[in-house]
């Protein structure tokens, strides 16, 4: 049976329907708004796994037919997920993941497939809503409903789920997800808006979520409020657990007094090894595999409680205060051939940033469902396994690397100069060399150092910091510049990038049901203090862009010509522009508005090419003297080319001081002579004189 509910958010009608499509899934809904339609399904296996984590996968499957496009490329079909698809999958995943019950180890998959997209409503918002609705109406254990909202702000007015035109004029772009009780996830970028304005945007979004929570509850009632499936967590002998914890607690407590991560991990591993010798190896061999797994769980449980109690009492694993930032070291100019480089080290997190400058030919071309576009700024993030002292497989970038790179790119993007001010393609690579917390914010810092070292005229310096939270009942501690363990064992990972004037990017993930706005307000204020401290340390090393580009960077010079003259520079079949590029060894890019970008590593070649182009597009001026070439002779005078593709008439009476009987008595085709422009009429015809110069 088909069931549906309809609600309205900020004047836009949203419909959720079930029972028509994908009926064999545990939960399936079609969410629509205007011409935008997305199918979301949820399936969870009835067979438990032996994994020690929740095996949830979320897939956003792009379908180009949804926007009436055929994919580019040789195969003309959708291939591996695009960057946008990966980022959307993460946006759907992050709010729902913490709402599954503890100990649920059944493989679960959520798939969102856009069926119709017009680009006027953020399809990822409908997909996120659909994921929650599909889980909510199913028998899969899920503590929702959740929903998401995109927020923009135009001329000081907040806008829910803005269209592309509104987004283009907005000073913030934030996606917020939450439950009825509070926020679960925040992701977005802003143009240096204040902490108070960010908080107001989050409150605005959460208030508008209420109708969507109610709609999902209504749909669940209409479908019969299917009973959630029961599952059993493997029971463990309580007396054995008690003995293990009593054995482990003092040893792990001592380990947590060690400030260095590698040594601390080694001490915890030694405690686990000793516990294995005492509580596992004496048991029958048939029981040892299960006991080892249970022992591992107890080690994590003891670590969890000890670390959290330390944080709640104001003590951190590395001895810092709750608001303290780790020691910072910065260095620039490390890489001779890179166009700019910066090494940022904060405690045991270290990121090497490298900048490469290119021309328009280096812009990234993107074939998306809605459009084909190019990007002149890119930031790529790499997280090799050696950065955490591990051995791992190298291959393509995982979702985590793509997501962290996107966040760092958003943090830096706000300060990248316009193409008019700096006509280069800019690529930044952030290589994480060591990691112990917030490598994405370390990438923001290393990127800023590298941009300054490269001489890029960024509009401001930015830095980033990651905030953590430990909350037990009414007790809570907010931690500045969190360690990896504080992220893993805490309740929040909240990253904020920006400068003294405001925020450029933020990302928050919550592991508990939700977080209220009073905690958010305190975390934002504490984050500002942290990032300003980091920025001050960075600026001790370099505070302004270098005065010149690297000798290995291409030079780009831009001149402006009249759009009507573009054809003169290109020539028939591209003959003229090809001749210039081959003669001088330069690259030339011409935009529709008449901007001409000339690039080369040879400054003289750029200057020569520029002079040639300026000659091609130059226009004759009354009173100016030109050295021209006679191109045609008639009975009444000669036509003289004074500029490329520009001819004027030299009347027979203006050839010589004395009167002449025939033009050929004085001139021949191909002669080079100096002439003066006497007049240019309304139609552009040019009147020349040689006599005026002879008389002078």
C-alpha positions in Angstrom: 0.0 0.0 0.0 1.2 3.5 -0.9 1.5 6.0 2.0 2.6 9.6 1.8 2.9 12.7 3.9 3.4 16.3 2.8 4.8 19.2 4.7 6.1 22.7 4.0 9.5 24.2 5.0 10.1 27.9 4.3 7.4 28.0 1.7 8.6 24.9 -0.1 6.4 21.8 -0.2 8.2 18.5 0.6 6.6 15.1 0.0 7.7 11.7 1.5 6.1 8.6 -0.1 6.6 4.9 0.6 5.1 1.7 -0.8 5.5 2.4 -4.5 9.2 1.8 -5.3 11.9 -0.6 -4.0 9.4 -2.6 -1.9 11.8 -5.4 -1.0 14.0 -3.1 1.0 13.5 -2.9 4.7 12.6 0.7 4.3 12.3 2.8 1.1 11.0 6.3 0.5 10.7 8.7 -2.4 11.3 12.3 -1.3 10.3 15.1 -3.6 10.3 18.9 -3.7 9.2 20.5 -7.0 11.0 18.8 -9.8 13.5 17.2 -7.5 13.0 13.5 -6.6 15.3 11.1 -4.8 14.8 7.4 -3.9 16.4 6.3 -0.6 16.5 2.7 0.6 17.7 1.1 3.8 18.5 -2.6 4.3 20.0 -4.3 7.3 21.2 -7.9 7.4 19.6 -10.3 9.8 22.9 -12.0 10.3 25.3 -10.5 12.8 29.0 -10.1 12.0 32.1 -10.7 14.1 33.2 -7.1 13.6 34.0 -4.9 16.5 32.4 -1.9 14.8 29.1 -1.1 13.2 29.3 -2.0 9.5 27.2 0.9 8.0 27.7 2.0 4.4 26.0 4.9 2.8 26.0 5.3 -1.0 24.8 8.3 -3.0 24.4 7.0 -6.6 24.4 9.8 -9.2 22.2 9.3 -12.2 22.8 11.8 -15.0 19.4 11.1 -16.5 18.0 12.9 -13.5 19.0 16.2 -15.1 18.6 15.1 -18.7 22.4 14.7 -19.4 24.6 12.0 -20.9 27.8 11.5 -18.9 31.0 12.5 -20.5 34.0 10.2 -21.1 34.5 7.3 -23.4 32.0 4.9 -21.8 29.1 7.4 -21.5 27.9 5.9 -18.2 28.3 6.7 -14.6 31.6 5.3 -13.2 33.2 5.5 -9.8 31.6 8.0 -7.4 32.5 11.6 -8.1 33.9 13.9 -5.4 30.4 15.4 -5.0 28.9 12.0 -4.6 31.4 11.0 -2.0 30.8 14.2 0.0 27.1 13.8 -0.2 27.4 10.2 1.0 29.3 11.5 4.0 26.7 14.2 4.7 24.0 11.5 4.8 26.1 9.1 6.9 27.3 11.3 9.7 24.0 12.3 11.3 22.5 8.8 11.2 25.5 6.8 12.4 25.4 7.8 16.1 21.7 6.9 16.4 22.1 3.2 15.9 22.1 1.2 19.3 25.4 0.4 20.9 26.5 -3.1 20.0 24.5 -3.3 16.8 26.8 -5.3 14.4 24.5 -6.1 11.6 25.6 -5.0 8.1 23.5 -2.1 7.1 23.3 -0.1 3.9 21.6 3.1 2.9 21.4 4.0 -0.8 20.2 7.3 -2.1 19.5 7.7 -5.9 18.5 11.0 -7.4 15.8 10.4 -10.0 15.1 14.0 -11.0 17.2 17.1 -10.4 16.6 20.7 -11.5 19.2 22.3 -9.4 16.8 24.7 -7.7 16.7 22.7 -4.4 19.7 21.1 -2.6 19.2 17.4 -3.5 21.5 16.3 -0.6 19.0 17.7 1.9 16.2 15.5 0.4 18.6 12.5 0.4 19.4 13.0 4.1 15.8 13.4 5.0 15.0 10.2 3.0 17.7 8.2 4.8 16.2 9.0 8.1 12.6 8.4 6.9 13.6 5.0 5.4 15.2 3.9 8.6 12.4 5.3 10.7 9.6 3.4 9.0 11.6 0.2 8.9 12.2 -2.4 11.6 15.9 -1.5 11.7 16.8 -0.2 15.2 17.3 3.5 14.8 17.0 6.4 17.3 15.7 9.0 14.8 14.1 10.7 13.2 16.8 13.2 11.9 16.8 15.7 9.2 19.0 18.2 7.6 18.7 21.9 6.5 20.9 24.0 4.3 21.2 27.7 5.4 22.3 30.7 3.4 22.2 34.4 4.2 21.6 37.2 1.8 21.7 40.8 2.9 21.5 39.7 6.6 18.4 37.5 6.1 18.7 33.7 6.6 17.4 31.5 3.8 16.5 27.9 4.2 17.6 25.5 1.4 18.6 28.4 -1.0 18.6 28.1 -4.8 21.8 28.6 -6.8 21.1 32.3 -7.3 20.6 32.9 -3.6 23.7 30.8 -2.8 25.8 33.0 -5.2 24.9 36.1 -3.2 25.1 34.4 0.2 27.8 35.0 2.8 27.4 31.5 4.3 26.6 28.0 3.1 26.0 25.6 6.0 24.3 22.2 6.2 22.9 21.4 9.6 21.6 18.1 10.7 19.9 17.2 14.0 17.2 15.5 16.0 14.4 16.9 18.0 16.7 17.4 20.9 19.5 19.3 19.2 22.3 19.2 16.6 24.1 16.2 15.3 26.2 17.6 12.4 27.4 20.9 10.9 29.3 21.3 7.7 29.9 24.4 5.7 31.8 27.6 4.8 31.3 31.3 5.4 32.8 34.6 4.4 34.3 35.6 7.7 31.0 35.8 9.7 31.1 36.0 13.5 30.5 33.2 16.0 27.3 34.8 17.0 26.0 34.8 13.4 27.0 31.2 13.0 25.1 30.3 16.2 22.0 32.2 15.0 22.2 30.3 11.7 22.3 27.0 13.5 19.3 27.9 15.6 17.4 29.1 12.5 18.0 25.7 10.9 17.0 23.7 13.9 13.7 25.5 14.3 12.8 24.8 10.7 13.4 21.1 11.1 10.3 20.6 13.3 7.8 19.9 10.5 10.1 17.3 9.0 10.4 15.4 12.3 6.6 15.4 12.5 6.2 14.3 8.9 8.4 11.3 9.5 6.5 10.3 12.7 3.3 10.6 10.8 4.5 8.4 8.0 5.6 5.8 10.5 2.2 5.8 12.0 0.5 5.4 8.6 2.7 2.4 7.7 1.7 0.7 11.0 4.6 1.6 13.3 6.5 -1.5 12.5 8.1 -3.0 15.6 11.9 -2.5 15.6 13.8 -5.8 15.4 15.4 -7.1 18.6 19.0 -8.1 18.7 21.1 -9.6 21.5 24.6 -8.4 22.5 26.8 -11.3 23.3 26.8 -11.9 27.1 30.1 -11.9 29.0 30.8 -13.4 32.4 30.4 -10.4 34.7 32.8 -11.8 37.3 35.4 -12.2 34.5 34.8 -8.7 33.3 35.2 -7.3 36.8 38.5 -9.1 37.3 39.8 -7.9 34.0 38.8 -4.3 34.6 40.4 -4.3 38.1 43.6 -5.7 36.5 43.6 -3.2 33.6 42.5 0.0 35.3 45.6 0.9 37.3 47.9 -0.1 34.4 46.0 2.0 31.8 45.7 4.8 34.3 49.5 4.8 34.5 49.8 4.6 30.7 47.6 7.6 30.3 50.1 9.7 32.3 52.6 9.3 29.4 52.4 12.4 27.3 53.8 10.9 24.0 51.3 9.1 21.9 53.6 6.2 20.7 54.9 5.5 24.2 51.4 5.7 25.6 50.1 3.3 23.0 52.9 0.9 23.8 52.1 1.0 27.5 48.4 0.3 26.8 49.4 -2.6 24.5 51.7 -4.0 27.2 48.8 -3.9 29.7 46.6 -5.7 27.2 49.3 -8.3 26.6 49.7 -8.9 30.4 45.9 -9.2 30.7 45.9 -11.8 27.9 48.5 -13.9 29.7 46.4 -13.8 32.9 42.9 -14.1 31.6 43.0 -15.7 28.2 45.9 -18.1 27.7 45.1 -20.3 30.8 41.6 -21.0 29.2 41.0 -23.8 26.8 42.2 -23.1 23.3 38.7 -23.4 21.9 37.6 -20.4 24.1 40.7 -18.2 23.5 39.6 -16.5 20.2 36.3 -15.2 21.8 38.0 -14.2 25.0 40.7 -12.2 23.1 37.9 -10.3 21.4 36.1 -9.7 24.6 39.4 -8.6 26.3 40.0 -6.1 23.5 36.5 -4.7 24.2 37.3 -4.3 27.9 40.6 -2.5 27.1 38.7 0.0 25.0 36.0 0.3 27.7 38.6 1.0 30.4 40.4 3.5 28.2 37.1 5.2 27.5 36.1 5.7 31.1 39.5 6.8 32.3 40.1 9.3 29.6 36.7 10.8 30.0 36.9 11.1 33.7 40.3 12.8 33.3 38.8 15.3 30.9 35.8 16.0 33.1 38.2 16.7 36.0 40.2 19.1 33.9 43.2 16.9 33.2 44.2 15.9 29.6 46.3 13.0 28.4 49.3 15.2 27.5 49.1 17.4 30.6 47.5 20.5 29.0 44.7 22.6 30.3 41.4 22.3 28.6 42.0 25.5 26.6 45.7 25.0 25.8 47.0 24.6 22.3 50.0 22.3 21.8 53.4 23.7 20.9 53.6 25.0 17.4 56.5 25.1 14.9 56.4 26.6 11.5 58.8 26.7 8.5 58.5 27.9 5.0 60.6 27.6 1.8 61.5 24.0 2.4 61.1 22.7 -1.2 63.3 24.5 -3.7 61.3 23.6 -6.9 57.8 23.9 -5.5 56.3 27.3 -6.0 55.6 27.6 -2.3 55.9 25.4 0.7 55.1 25.4 4.4 55.6 22.9 7.2 53.2 23.2 10.1 53.8 21.1 13.3 51.4 21.2 16.2 52.4 18.7 18.9 52.4 15.3 17.2 50.5 16.5 14.1 52.5 17.7 11.2 51.4 18.7 7.7 53.5 19.7 4.7 51.8 22.1 2.4 52.9 22.7 -1.2 51.6 25.2 -3.7 51.8 24.9 -7.5 50.8 27.7 -9.8 49.5 27.1 -13.3 47.8 28.7 -16.2 44.2 28.4 -17.4 45.1 25.1 -19.1 45.6 23.6 -15.7 42.1 24.4 -14.4 40.1 21.3 -13.3 37.2 20.4 -15.6 34.2 18.9 -13.8 31.3 17.0 -15.4 28.5 17.0 -12.9 24.8 16.1 -13.2 23.9 19.8 -13.5 26.7 21.4 -15.4 30.2 21.3 -16.9 32.5 23.7 -15.0 36.1 24.5 -14.3 37.9 25.2 -11.0 41.0 27.4 -10.7 41.6 26.5 -7.0 42.1 23.0 -5.7 43.3 21.6 -2.4 44.2 17.9 -2.1 44.8 16.1 1.2 46.8 12.9 1.6 46.9 10.8 4.7 49.6 8.0 4.3 49.6 5.2 6.9 53.1 6.1 8.1 51.6 9.3 9.6 50.2 7.2 12.4 53.0 4.7 12.5 51.2 2.0 10.6 51.6 -0.1 7.5 48.8 0.3 4.9 47.8 -0.1 1.3 48.3 2.7 -1.1 45.6 3.3 -3.7 43.0 5.9 -4.6 41.8 8.5 -2.0 39.3 7.2 0.5 36.2 9.0 1.6 38.0 10.4 4.7 40.7 12.0 2.6 38.2 13.5 0.2 36.1 14.8 3.1 39.1 16.3 5.0 40.5 17.8 1.9 37.1 19.4 1.1 36.9 20.9 4.6 40.5 22.3 4.4 39.7 23.7 0.9 36.7 25.5 2.2 38.8 27.0 5.0 41.3 28.5 2.6 39.0 29.3 -0.4 37.6 32.5 1.2 41.1 34.1 1.0 42.1 33.1 -2.5 42.4 36.2 -4.7 40.1 36.7 -7.7 41.3 35.7 -11.1 41.5 39.4 -12.1 43.9 40.1 -9.2 45.9 36.9 -9.7 45.3 35.1 -13.0 46.7 31.7 -12.0 45.4 28.3 -11.3 46.3 27.3 -7.8 46.8 23.8 -6.5 47.6 23.1 -2.8 48.6 19.6 -1.6 48.5 18.9 2.1 50.7 15.8 3.0 50.1 14.6 6.5 53.4 13.5 7.8 52.4 12.9 11.5 48.9 12.7 12.9 47.6 12.9 16.4 44.5 15.0 16.1 43.1 17.5 13.6 45.2 17.0 10.5 42.6 18.8 8.4 43.0 22.0 10.4 46.8 21.5 10.3 46.3 21.4 6.5 44.6 24.8 6.6 47.6 26.2 8.5 50.2 24.6 6.3 48.3 25.8 3.2 48.3 29.4 4.5 52.1 29.2 5.1 52.7 27.8 1.6 50.5 30.4 -0.1 52.4 33.2 1.6 55.7 31.6 0.7 54.5 31.3 -3.0 53.7 35.0 -3.1 50.0 34.5 -3.6 48.3 37.8 -2.6 45.7 36.1 -0.3 43.2 38.5 1.3 43.9 37.3 4.8 45.8 34.7 6.8 43.7 31.8 8.2 44.2 29.0 10.7 42.1 26.2 12.1 41.6 24.3 15.3 39.6 21.2 16.4 37.4 21.3 19.5 36.3 18.3 21.5 33.6 17.5 24.1 33.3 15.1 27.0 29.8 15.0 28.5 28.3 12.9 31.2 24.9 14.0 32.5 25.2 17.7 33.4 29.0 17.5 33.6 31.0 18.5 30.5 34.3 19.7 29.4 35.2 21.4 26.1 38.7 20.7 24.9 40.7 22.9 22.6 43.0 21.3 20.0 42.1 17.7 20.6 44.4 14.7 20.4 43.4 11.7 18.4 42.5 9.8 21.6 40.3 12.7 22.7 38.5 12.6 19.4 38.1 8.8 19.6 37.0 8.7 23.2 35.0 12.0 23.3 31.6 13.0 22.2 32.3 15.7 19.6 34.7 16.7 16.9 34.2 20.3 16.0 36.6 21.9 13.6 36.6 25.7 13.0 38.8 27.7 10.5 39.0 31.4 10.1 40.8 34.5 11.4 40.1 37.4 13.8 37.3 38.7 11.6 35.3 35.6 11.4 34.9 32.0 10.4 35.7 30.5 6.9 34.7 26.9 7.4 33.4 24.6 10.1 32.5 21.0 10.6 31.0 19.2 13.6 30.2 15.6 14.3 28.5 14.3 17.4 28.6 10.8 18.8 25.8 11.3 21.4 22.1 11.9 20.7 22.7 15.7 20.2 24.3 18.8 21.7 22.5 21.9 22.8 23.2 25.4 21.8 24.7 26.6 25.1 27.6 24.1 24.5 27.9 25.2 20.9 28.2 28.8 21.9 31.0 28.0 24.4 32.8 25.8 21.9 32.7 28.5 19.2 34.1 31.1 21.6 36.8 28.8 22.8 37.6 27.9 19.2 38.2 31.5 18.3 40.7 31.9 21.0 42.5 28.8 19.9 42.7 29.7 16.2 43.9 33.2 17.0 46.7 31.8 19.1 47.7 29.5 16.3 47.6 32.3 13.7 49.8 34.4 15.9 52.4 31.6 16.1 52.3 31.2 12.3 52.7 34.9 11.6 55.9 34.9 13.7 57.5 33.0 10.7 55.7 34.7 7.8 52.9 37.2 7.9 52.6 38.6 4.4 53.0 37.2 0.9 56.5 37.3 -0.5 57.1 40.1 -2.9 57.8 37.9 -5.9 56.9 34.5 -7.3 59.2 31.5 -7.4 61.7 31.6 -10.3 60.1 28.3 -11.4 56.5 29.5 -11.5 55.0 30.5 -14.8 54.5 34.3 -15.3 51.0 35.4 -16.4 50.3 38.9 -17.6 46.8 40.1 -18.5 45.8 42.7 -20.9 42.3 43.9 -21.9 41.2 44.3 -25.5 37.9 45.2 -27.0 35.7 42.1 -27.4 35.2 43.0 -31.1 39.0 42.6 -31.6 39.2 39.1 -30.3 38.7 37.8 -33.9 41.8 39.8 -35.0 44.0 38.1 -32.4 42.7 34.6 -33.2 42.7 35.0 -36.9 41.1 32.8 -39.5 41.2 29.2 -38.2 43.4 30.3 -35.3 46.2 31.2 -37.7 47.3 34.5 -35.9 47.2 33.2 -32.3 49.0 30.1 -33.3 51.7 32.1 -35.0 52.2 34.2 -31.9 52.4 31.2 -29.5 54.9 29.4 -31.8 57.0 32.5 -32.4 57.4 33.5 -28.7 56.8 30.2 -27.0 54.0 31.5 -24.8 50.5 30.3 -23.8 47.6 32.7 -24.7 44.1 32.4 -23.2 41.4 34.8 -24.3 38.1 35.2 -22.4 34.8 36.4 -23.9 35.1 39.8 -22.1 38.3 40.6 -23.8 40.8 39.6 -21.1 43.9 38.1 -22.6 46.2 36.0 -20.4 49.8 35.5 -21.7 51.9 33.1 -19.7 55.5 31.9 -20.0 58.5 31.4 -17.7 60.3 33.9 -20.0 59.4 37.5 -19.2 60.8 38.9 -22.5 58.7 36.4 -24.5 55.6 37.6 -22.6 56.5 41.2 -23.3 57.1 40.5 -27.0 53.8 38.6 -27.4 52.0 41.4 -25.5 53.4 44.0 -27.9 52.3 42.0 -30.9 48.8 41.6 -29.6 48.5 45.3 -28.8 49.6 46.1 -32.3 46.9 43.7 -33.7 44.2 45.4 -31.7 45.4 49.0 -31.8 43.1 51.6 -33.3 44.2 54.6 -35.3 44.2 58.0 -33.6 43.6 61.3 -35.3 46.9 63.3 -35.4 49.0 60.2 -34.8 51.9 59.3 -37.2 52.4 55.7 -38.4 54.9 53.9 -40.6 52.6 52.1 -43.0 52.8 49.9 -46.0 51.2 50.6 -49.4 48.8 47.8 -50.1 46.9 49.1 -53.0 47.2 51.8 -55.6 44.3 53.5 -57.5 43.9 56.5 -59.8 42.8 58.7 -56.9 45.3 57.6 -54.3 46.8 54.7 -52.3 45.6 52.5 -49.5 48.1 52.3 -46.7 48.0 49.7 -43.9 48.9 51.8 -40.8 48.1 49.0 -38.3 47.5 45.3 -38.6 44.1 44.9 -40.4 43.7 48.7 -40.4 44.0 50.7 -43.7 43.5 54.3 -44.5 43.2 56.3 -47.8 46.1 58.5 -48.8 44.5 60.7 -51.4 46.6 61.7 -54.4 46.5 65.3 -53.3 48.1 64.3 -49.9 51.0 62.3 -51.3 53.5 65.1 -52.0 53.9 68.9 -51.5 53.9 69.5 -55.2 51.2 68.4 -57.5 51.7 64.9 -59.1 50.1 63.5 -62.3 49.9 59.8 -61.1 50.2 58.0 -57.8 52.7 55.6 -59.4 55.0 58.5 -60.1 55.8 58.5 -56.4 54.6 55.2 -54.8 54.5 51.5 -55.5 52.7 48.7 -53.8 54.8 47.4 -50.9 56.5 50.8 -50.2 56.8 51.7 -46.5 56.0 55.3 -45.8 55.2 57.6 -42.9 51.7 59.0 -42.8 49.7 61.2 -40.5 46.0 60.5 -39.7 44.0 63.6 -40.6 40.5 62.3 -39.8 38.4 59.3 -39.0 34.7 59.6 -40.0 31.7 58.0 -38.4 32.0 54.9 -40.4 35.6 54.4 -39.3 37.2 55.4 -42.6 40.6 56.9 -42.1 42.0 59.9 -44.1 45.8 60.0 -44.3 48.4 62.5 -45.4 52.1 62.2 -46.3 52.2 65.9 -47.4 51.6 67.1 -43.9 54.8 65.4 -42.7 56.8 66.7 -45.7 55.7 70.3 -45.0 56.6 70.0 -41.4 
